[in-house]
């Protein structure tokens, strides 16, 4: 095989792309991964999941020191070092991006820096930063170009005063007032960061609830906890305009139901109304790749309408989550290698990394009612969990929804410290088709947060012990 001839060329070095490239190399394919950002890891690692979690962790420690240490008998004088906090975030990102480069070398994946386009099936042209181009030949091409922040019509971002999630990760100072447009995962997480650091944060949402699509009761519990921490919520509001003047941003909002006009002033406005597939510059229209509303359409094996061209992750249908993209990538290349790649999209977990965390998998009550499924619910308050009490935590619950006839677990929804970790037990149980009784009869360590999940499983049958 010649130097520029590959079994697989992956376009995009984010979680879906780099994981697919490594797995393909493990399966003895000759692989190249094309990435134009200059660093691997995609949006997730560079300006998304990882830097936001680093800031969430640091800001939570700051909030603990300034607000909660005294309750533990600790007296401390604390000063915020924002440049130091942002510097730590950048180092976490740098270390991890370099780690992916190491994994590429370890597994024999060729890292090709530049922006890729597909002039024809079997060819990827890579344009480097210096203007030079090279053509890679491939038996198969995998598009893993991810997503970008969805713009709000009529509002122009500058990443200084009116920012996307990218700008919100690198503000030079803590804004006195911040408005977050969009009460989804990104808005709540980044709103939490700046609220903890001292900003007065108001979250504006078009719908009449936060976290659309999530179990409504669980989302409301999460909102209640965030409200106690100081975030304000204006729901059912449409943002019509945002104008910069005298160092401030003035927002004009309209009540969705009543049409009442209201104005808000802020130092920084974060636009976080969702994300959209990023496929710019790939030449997909000319190639004839079928798309719907900007999303690449694929078959059960991730192949597009053009034979030999595949796509995964945020640029294809499904939840825009890094772990979903990783599973897509592995399933796709394993199928290419003649194995049985598979992803269970019904059990892709979702986590909001606020404090407490909000984690969910499977069906919500609303979805089950819509489907006409009879079910039973077991709930256990975090305030009744002994480990949570010892930690000084009381907000949230563990909630298990089971089929009324078979007791099979249909959905699990948790608001708690480390809820994302607690959820893993539920995802595994559901993957094996477990019943609520299976979880209830499983011995959990004491005292542990996981006992709340066991108690919720017991509560499905009306026999929780500690509530």
C-alpha positions as CSV (number, residue, x, y, z in Angstrom):
1,X,0.0,0.0,0.0
2,X,1.5,3.4,-1.0
3,X,2.2,6.2,1.5
4,X,-1.0,8.0,0.8
5,X,-3.2,4.9,0.3
6,X,-5.3,3.9,3.3
7,X,-8.0,1.4,4.3
8,X,-9.7,4.2,6.2
9,X,-9.5,8.0,6.3
10,X,-11.3,9.7,9.1
11,X,-12.2,13.3,8.7
12,X,-12.4,14.9,12.2
13,X,-10.4,14.2,15.3
14,X,-13.1,14.6,18.0
15,X,-14.3,11.8,20.3
16,X,-16.1,9.9,17.4
17,X,-13.2,10.4,14.9
18,X,-10.2,9.6,17.0
19,X,-11.8,6.7,18.8
20,X,-12.9,5.2,15.4
21,X,-9.3,5.7,14.1
22,X,-7.7,4.0,17.0
23,X,-10.2,1.1,16.9
24,X,-9.7,0.7,13.1
25,X,-5.9,0.5,13.7
26,X,-6.4,-2.1,16.3
27,X,-8.3,-4.1,13.7
28,X,-5.2,-4.0,11.4
29,X,-6.4,-1.2,9.1
30,X,-4.1,1.4,7.8
31,X,-5.7,4.6,9.1
32,X,-5.3,8.4,8.7
33,X,-7.2,11.0,10.8
34,X,-7.5,14.4,9.3
35,X,-8.1,17.3,11.6
36,X,-7.8,21.1,10.8
37,X,-8.1,22.5,14.3
38,X,-4.4,22.0,15.1
39,X,-5.1,19.9,18.1
40,X,-7.0,16.6,18.4
41,X,-10.1,16.1,20.6
42,X,-12.6,18.1,18.6
43,X,-15.1,20.5,20.2
44,X,-15.5,18.2,23.2
45,X,-11.9,18.3,24.4
46,X,-10.9,21.7,23.2
47,X,-13.9,24.0,23.8
48,X,-16.6,21.8,25.2
49,X,-16.9,18.8,27.6
50,X,-13.5,18.9,29.1
51,X,-12.8,22.6,29.7
52,X,-16.3,23.1,31.0
53,X,-15.9,20.2,33.4
54,X,-12.5,21.6,34.5
55,X,-14.2,25.0,35.3
56,X,-17.2,23.3,36.9
57,X,-14.8,21.4,39.2
58,X,-12.7,24.5,40.1
59,X,-15.7,26.7,40.6
60,X,-17.4,24.1,42.8
61,X,-14.3,24.1,45.0
62,X,-14.4,27.9,45.2
63,X,-18.1,27.8,46.2
64,X,-17.4,25.2,48.8
65,X,-14.6,27.3,50.3
66,X,-16.6,30.5,50.3
67,X,-20.0,29.1,51.3
68,X,-19.8,25.6,52.8
69,X,-16.5,25.1,54.6
70,X,-17.8,26.8,57.8
71,X,-20.5,24.1,58.2
72,X,-17.7,21.5,58.3
73,X,-15.8,23.4,61.0
74,X,-13.3,24.9,58.6
75,X,-12.4,28.6,58.7
76,X,-10.8,30.0,55.5
77,X,-10.0,33.2,53.8
78,X,-10.4,32.7,50.1
79,X,-9.5,34.8,47.1
80,X,-10.5,34.1,43.5
81,X,-7.6,33.8,41.0
82,X,-9.5,33.7,37.7
83,X,-6.3,33.6,35.5
84,X,-5.0,30.7,37.5
85,X,-8.4,28.9,37.2
86,X,-8.5,29.4,33.5
87,X,-4.8,28.4,33.2
88,X,-5.6,25.1,35.0
89,X,-8.4,24.5,32.5
90,X,-6.1,25.1,29.6
91,X,-3.5,22.7,31.0
92,X,-6.1,19.9,31.4
93,X,-7.0,20.4,27.8
94,X,-3.4,20.5,26.6
95,X,-2.5,17.3,28.5
96,X,-5.4,15.4,27.1
97,X,-4.9,16.6,23.5
98,X,-1.3,15.5,23.6
99,X,-2.5,12.2,25.1
100,X,-4.5,11.5,22.0
101,X,-1.5,12.2,19.8
102,X,0.4,9.7,21.9
103,X,-2.4,7.1,21.4
104,X,-2.2,7.7,17.6
105,X,1.5,7.0,17.6
106,X,1.1,4.0,19.9
107,X,-1.6,2.5,17.5
108,X,0.0,3.5,14.2
109,X,-2.6,6.1,13.2
110,X,-1.3,8.8,10.8
111,X,-2.3,12.3,12.0
112,X,-2.8,14.6,9.1
113,X,-3.2,18.3,9.9
114,X,-5.5,20.2,7.7
115,X,-9.1,20.6,6.5
116,X,-10.5,17.7,4.5
117,X,-12.9,17.6,1.6
118,X,-14.2,14.8,-0.5
119,X,-14.0,15.4,-4.2
120,X,-15.0,11.8,-5.0
121,X,-15.6,8.5,-3.2
122,X,-12.2,7.1,-2.3
123,X,-10.4,10.5,-2.2
124,X,-9.8,13.1,0.6
125,X,-8.0,16.3,-0.3
126,X,-6.4,17.9,2.7
127,X,-5.7,21.6,2.7
128,X,-2.9,22.6,5.2
129,X,-2.6,25.9,7.0
130,X,0.2,27.0,4.7
131,X,-2.0,26.6,1.6
132,X,-0.5,23.3,0.4
133,X,-2.7,20.3,-0.5
134,X,-2.3,16.6,-0.5
135,X,-4.7,13.8,-1.7
136,X,-5.3,10.7,0.4
137,X,-6.7,7.6,-1.2
138,X,-9.0,5.4,0.9
139,X,-11.1,2.3,0.6
140,X,-13.5,3.9,3.1
141,X,-14.0,7.5,4.3
142,X,-15.5,8.3,7.6
143,X,-17.0,11.7,8.3
144,X,-16.8,12.7,12.0
145,X,-16.9,16.5,11.8
146,X,-19.1,17.0,14.8
147,X,-21.2,20.1,15.5
148,X,-21.2,23.8,16.2
149,X,-23.2,26.2,18.3
150,X,-26.6,27.1,16.8
151,X,-26.9,30.8,16.1
152,X,-29.9,32.8,17.3
153,X,-31.3,34.7,14.4
154,X,-30.8,38.5,14.7
155,X,-28.1,38.2,17.4
156,X,-24.5,38.3,16.4
157,X,-21.9,36.8,18.7
158,X,-18.5,38.4,19.3
159,X,-17.1,36.0,21.9
160,X,-16.5,38.9,24.2
161,X,-19.9,40.3,25.4
162,X,-22.3,38.1,23.4
163,X,-20.7,34.7,23.5
164,X,-21.2,31.1,22.5
165,X,-20.0,28.3,24.8
166,X,-16.5,28.8,23.4
167,X,-16.3,32.4,24.6
168,X,-17.9,31.6,27.9
169,X,-15.0,29.3,28.7
170,X,-12.5,32.1,28.6
171,X,-14.0,35.3,30.0
172,X,-11.3,37.7,31.2
173,X,-13.3,38.7,34.3
174,X,-16.4,37.6,36.2
175,X,-19.4,39.6,34.8
176,X,-21.5,41.3,37.3
177,X,-24.6,40.2,35.4
178,X,-24.9,37.4,32.9
179,X,-27.9,36.3,30.9
180,X,-27.9,32.7,29.5
181,X,-30.2,32.2,26.5
182,X,-31.3,28.6,26.6
183,X,-32.0,26.3,29.6
184,X,-30.4,23.2,28.1
185,X,-27.3,21.3,29.3
186,X,-24.7,23.8,28.2
187,X,-26.5,26.9,29.4
188,X,-27.1,25.4,32.9
189,X,-23.5,24.1,33.3
190,X,-21.8,27.4,32.2
191,X,-24.4,29.5,34.0
192,X,-23.5,27.5,37.2
193,X,-19.8,28.2,36.7
194,X,-20.1,32.0,36.5
195,X,-22.8,32.0,39.2
196,X,-20.4,30.3,41.6
197,X,-17.7,32.8,40.9
198,X,-20.0,35.7,41.7
199,X,-22.0,36.6,38.7
200,X,-25.8,37.3,38.9
201,X,-27.0,34.8,36.4
202,X,-30.4,34.8,34.7
203,X,-31.4,31.9,32.4
204,X,-33.9,32.8,29.7
205,X,-35.8,29.9,28.0
206,X,-38.3,29.9,25.2
207,X,-40.1,26.9,26.6
208,X,-41.9,26.8,29.9
209,X,-39.4,24.3,31.5
210,X,-35.7,23.6,31.7
211,X,-33.9,20.7,30.1
212,X,-36.4,19.9,27.3
213,X,-36.8,16.2,26.6
214,X,-35.7,15.1,30.1
215,X,-38.1,13.6,32.7
216,X,-40.1,16.7,33.8
217,X,-40.2,16.0,37.5
218,X,-36.4,15.4,37.5
219,X,-35.7,18.5,35.5
220,X,-37.8,20.6,37.9
221,X,-35.9,19.2,40.9
222,X,-32.7,20.3,39.2
223,X,-34.0,23.7,38.5
224,X,-35.1,24.0,42.2
225,X,-31.6,23.2,43.4
226,X,-30.0,25.7,41.0
227,X,-32.5,28.4,42.1
228,X,-31.4,27.8,45.7
229,X,-27.8,28.5,44.5
230,X,-28.8,31.9,43.1
231,X,-29.6,31.3,39.4
232,X,-32.8,33.0,38.3
233,X,-35.1,31.6,35.6
234,X,-37.3,33.4,33.1
235,X,-39.2,30.7,31.2
236,X,-41.6,31.0,28.3
237,X,-39.6,34.0,27.0
238,X,-38.6,34.7,23.4
239,X,-35.5,36.8,22.9
240,X,-36.1,39.3,20.1
241,X,-32.9,41.3,20.1
242,X,-29.6,42.0,21.8
243,X,-27.9,45.4,21.5
244,X,-24.5,46.4,22.8
245,X,-24.2,49.9,24.3
246,X,-22.0,51.6,26.9
247,X,-20.3,48.3,27.8
248,X,-23.6,46.5,28.4
249,X,-25.9,44.2,26.4
250,X,-29.6,45.0,26.4
251,X,-32.0,42.2,25.6
252,X,-35.5,42.6,24.5
253,X,-37.8,39.6,25.4
254,X,-41.4,38.8,24.7
255,X,-43.6,36.5,26.7
256,X,-44.5,33.5,24.5
257,X,-48.0,33.2,26.0
258,X,-48.9,36.8,26.8
259,X,-46.8,38.8,24.3
260,X,-45.6,41.1,27.1
261,X,-42.3,42.9,26.2
262,X,-39.5,42.9,28.9
263,X,-35.9,44.2,28.8
264,X,-32.9,42.7,30.6
265,X,-29.4,44.2,30.9
266,X,-26.3,42.2,31.3
267,X,-22.5,42.5,31.0
268,X,-22.3,39.2,29.1
269,X,-24.9,37.2,27.2
270,X,-24.3,33.5,26.5
271,X,-26.2,32.1,23.5
272,X,-26.7,28.4,24.1
273,X,-29.9,27.3,22.2
274,X,-28.4,24.1,21.0
275,X,-26.0,22.7,18.4
276,X,-26.1,21.9,14.7
277,X,-24.2,19.5,12.5
278,X,-20.9,20.9,11.1
279,X,-20.3,19.8,7.5
280,X,-18.9,23.0,5.9
281,X,-16.4,22.6,3.2
282,X,-16.6,18.8,2.8
283,X,-18.2,19.0,-0.6
284,X,-21.1,16.8,0.3
285,X,-23.7,18.4,-1.9
286,X,-21.4,18.0,-5.0
287,X,-20.7,14.4,-3.9
288,X,-24.4,13.7,-3.7
289,X,-24.5,12.7,0.0
290,X,-28.2,12.7,1.1
291,X,-28.9,15.2,3.9
292,X,-31.9,16.4,5.8
293,X,-31.9,19.8,7.5
294,X,-28.1,19.8,7.4
295,X,-27.8,16.3,9.0
296,X,-26.1,13.5,7.1
297,X,-28.4,10.5,6.5
298,X,-26.9,7.1,7.0
299,X,-28.1,3.5,7.0
300,X,-27.8,0.9,9.8
301,X,-24.1,0.5,9.0
302,X,-23.4,4.3,9.1
303,X,-23.0,4.4,5.3
304,X,-24.2,7.5,3.5
305,X,-26.0,7.5,0.2
306,X,-22.5,7.4,-1.5
307,X,-21.0,3.9,-1.2
308,X,-17.7,3.9,0.7
309,X,-18.5,7.2,2.5
310,X,-19.6,6.8,6.1
311,X,-20.6,9.3,8.9
312,X,-21.0,9.2,12.7
313,X,-21.5,11.4,15.7
314,X,-23.1,14.8,15.9
315,X,-23.4,15.2,12.1
316,X,-25.8,12.2,11.8
317,X,-29.2,11.7,13.5
318,X,-29.3,11.0,17.3
319,X,-28.2,12.7,20.5
320,X,-25.2,15.1,20.2
321,X,-23.1,13.5,22.9
322,X,-19.4,12.6,22.9
323,X,-20.0,9.1,24.2
324,X,-22.7,8.4,21.6
325,X,-20.1,9.5,18.9
326,X,-17.5,7.1,20.3
327,X,-20.0,4.2,20.2
328,X,-20.9,5.1,16.6
329,X,-17.2,5.2,15.7
330,X,-16.4,1.8,17.2
331,X,-19.6,0.2,15.7
332,X,-18.9,1.6,12.3
333,X,-15.3,0.4,11.9
334,X,-16.0,-3.0,13.5
335,X,-18.7,-3.5,10.9
336,X,-16.2,-2.5,8.2
337,X,-13.9,-5.1,9.6
338,X,-16.6,-7.8,9.3
339,X,-17.5,-7.8,12.9
340,X,-20.9,-7.1,14.5
341,X,-20.9,-3.4,15.5
342,X,-23.9,-2.3,17.5
343,X,-25.1,0.7,19.5
344,X,-28.2,0.6,21.7
345,X,-29.5,4.2,21.2
346,X,-32.3,3.6,23.7
347,X,-29.7,3.5,26.5
348,X,-27.5,6.4,25.8
349,X,-27.1,8.2,29.1
350,X,-27.3,12.0,29.5
351,X,-25.8,14.0,32.3
352,X,-25.9,17.6,33.3
353,X,-22.7,18.4,35.3
354,X,-24.2,21.0,37.6
355,X,-24.3,20.5,41.3
356,X,-26.1,18.4,42.1
357,X,-25.7,16.5,38.8
358,X,-28.8,15.6,36.8
359,X,-28.5,12.2,35.1
360,X,-31.0,10.2,33.0
361,X,-31.3,7.1,30.9
362,X,-34.2,5.4,29.2
363,X,-37.8,6.6,29.1
364,X,-39.3,9.6,30.9
365,X,-42.8,9.4,32.5
366,X,-44.1,11.8,29.7
367,X,-42.8,9.5,26.9
368,X,-44.3,6.4,28.5
369,X,-47.7,8.1,28.9
370,X,-47.5,9.2,25.3
371,X,-46.8,5.6,24.3
372,X,-49.6,4.2,26.4
373,X,-47.3,2.1,28.5
374,X,-48.4,1.1,32.0
375,X,-45.6,1.7,34.5
376,X,-44.8,2.0,38.2
377,X,-42.5,4.6,39.8
378,X,-40.1,4.3,42.8
379,X,-38.5,7.4,44.2
380,X,-36.1,8.0,47.0
381,X,-35.0,11.4,48.3
382,X,-31.3,12.2,48.5
383,X,-32.0,13.9,51.9
384,X,-32.7,10.4,53.3
385,X,-29.4,8.9,52.2
386,X,-26.9,8.7,55.0
387,X,-23.8,9.3,52.9
388,X,-25.4,12.4,51.3
389,X,-26.2,13.7,54.8
390,X,-22.6,13.2,55.9
391,X,-21.5,15.2,52.8
392,X,-23.9,18.0,53.6
393,X,-26.1,17.2,50.6
394,X,-29.9,17.1,50.6
395,X,-31.2,18.1,47.1
396,X,-32.4,15.6,44.6
397,X,-33.8,12.1,44.3
398,X,-33.3,8.8,42.6
399,X,-36.2,7.7,40.5
400,X,-36.8,4.4,38.8
401,X,-39.6,3.7,36.3
402,X,-40.5,0.0,35.7
403,X,-43.0,-1.8,33.5
404,X,-46.2,-2.4,35.5
405,X,-46.5,-6.0,34.2
406,X,-43.0,-7.2,34.0
407,X,-41.0,-5.0,36.4
408,X,-38.4,-4.3,33.7
409,X,-36.6,-1.1,34.3
410,X,-37.7,1.4,31.6
411,X,-36.0,4.6,32.8
412,X,-33.8,5.9,35.6
413,X,-33.5,9.6,36.5
414,X,-31.2,10.9,39.3
415,X,-30.5,14.3,40.8
416,X,-27.7,13.9,43.2
417,X,-24.0,14.5,43.8
418,X,-22.1,12.4,41.3
419,X,-25.4,11.4,39.7
420,X,-23.6,10.6,36.4
421,X,-21.5,7.9,38.2
422,X,-24.6,6.5,40.0
423,X,-26.3,6.2,36.6
424,X,-23.8,3.8,35.2
425,X,-25.2,1.0,37.4
426,X,-28.6,1.7,35.9
427,X,-27.4,1.7,32.3
428,X,-25.7,-1.6,32.8
429,X,-28.7,-3.1,34.5
430,X,-31.0,-1.9,31.7
431,X,-28.6,-3.2,29.1
432,X,-29.1,-6.7,30.6
433,X,-32.8,-6.2,30.8
434,X,-32.9,-6.1,34.6
435,X,-36.0,-5.6,36.7
436,X,-36.4,-3.2,39.5
437,X,-36.3,-6.2,41.8
438,X,-32.9,-7.2,40.4
439,X,-31.5,-3.8,41.5
440,X,-33.3,-3.9,44.8
441,X,-31.9,-7.3,45.7
442,X,-28.3,-6.3,44.8
443,X,-26.2,-5.5,47.9
444,X,-24.9,-1.9,47.9
445,X,-22.1,-0.7,50.1
446,X,-23.0,1.4,53.1
447,X,-22.9,4.2,53.6
448,X,-22.9,5.1,49.9
449,X,-24.8,7.3,47.5
450,X,-25.6,4.2,45.5
451,X,-28.0,3.1,48.2
452,X,-30.4,5.7,46.9
453,X,-30.7,3.8,43.7
454,X,-31.3,0.6,45.6
455,X,-34.0,2.3,47.7
456,X,-35.7,3.7,44.6
457,X,-35.8,0.2,43.2
458,X,-37.4,-1.0,46.5
459,X,-39.8,1.9,46.3
460,X,-41.1,0.6,42.9
461,X,-42.7,-2.2,44.9
462,X,-43.6,0.1,47.8
463,X,-41.0,-1.2,50.2
464,X,-38.3,1.4,50.5
465,X,-36.7,1.0,54.0
466,X,-35.4,4.5,54.7
467,X,-38.2,6.7,53.5
